């Protein structure tokens, strides 16, 4: 059996990596500078009060919030690390929220 190896995704200060993790209830995203090994920004759906919204809508709004925080640092380009999640549903909604703020990846 041949196993596929994960391609190494690397971000740096001018083009940081956004790592996404989702659980059954919440979604988390962090902006990482892999060169220094530091997390620059972290957001979670736990930290905000999203009532009466679907999980997909929460992910979209969280992407917009994260995008505004990233833009305040003057960053325009990012590397999107979906952590082997399918680019579908909540992960896609988070990415669309980031794109609507004006980030490129």
C-alpha positions, 0 to 999 in steps of 0.5 A, a space after each residue: 500500500 502506498 501512502 501519500 505524504 503530506 505536503 509541507 505548508 509553510 508561512 512566514 511573516 509577509 505571507 503567514 499560514 492560517 491553520 483551521 481546526 473544526 470540531 463538531 460544535 466550533 471552528 478555530 483558526 490561527 495565523 502562524 509565522 512558521 519561520 519564528 514559530 509564533 501564533 500571531 492571531 487566534 480566533 474561535 467561535 467559542 469567543 463570540 456570541 453567535 446565536 440562532 446562526 447555522 455553523 456555516 454562517 458562523 464560520 463565514 462571520 469568523 472568517 470576516 473577523 479574522 480577515 479584518 484583524 489580519 488586514 490591520 497588520 497590513 498583510 494582504 496575502 496568506 497561505 491557507 492550511 485546511 489540515 486535511 479537511 475537505 474544502 467544503 462546508 464550514 472550511 469553505 465558508 471561513 475561506 470565503 469570509 477571508 476572501 471578502 475582506 480582501 485577502 489573497 491565497 
